[in-house]
Amino acid sequence: MFTLLLLGFMVNAQSKNAVHDVHVKGNCGLCKERIEKAAYKVKGVKSAEWDSTGQNLHIILNETKSSVDDVKKSVAGVGHDTDTIKADDEVYKNLHSCCVYDREDDTQEDAEPIIHIPLH
């Protein structure tokens, strides 16, 4: 009986955490530090690692505490566009010169709408 209870607890604990990959624009080591720091500020983020080559943020997230959109908003808040959330233009313009990445035009007809995050 105890073993079944323990097994049920372990399965429940594991089901809270999910792995996600998020496209995040950036260029360099400074971007990596900024992006990962912004991700870790979101409650429930267990792991965050950004790869400059693939422009990919790999996260492990406790989905009972926050969502992938919460992470995207945090990352956009420090100046980095994601696949669905675009950083505020003023924050983007204040990035270090080596961190200024090419921004894609968000007016493409077949593209998903991009949410713009205003300054706080």
C-alpha positions, 0 to 999 in steps of 0.5 A: 500500500505504501509503495503504491502511494509513493509511486502515485506521488512520484508520478504526480510530481513528475507530471508538473514539469514540462520541457519546452523549446522557445525561439528567442532572438539574440547574438552573443554571450551577453544575450545568453546571460540576459535571456537565461536570467530573464527565464529564471526570474519566472516562478517555476522555471527549473532549467533554462539554456539558450543556444545562439546557433539555433536561437533556441531557449530550452526550458524545464518548467513547473506548469502549475506555477507559470506558463511558457507565455510567462517565460516569453514575456519575461524574455521579451521584457529584457529586449529579446523577441520570441516566436510570438512576443516582440520586445518593446522597441525602446528596450531593444534599442538599448541593448549593447551593440553586440546584442542588436539582432536582426528583427523580422518584419511582423507584417507577413501575411502567413505569420502568426500575430506577434504580441508587443510588450510595452514598457512598464 
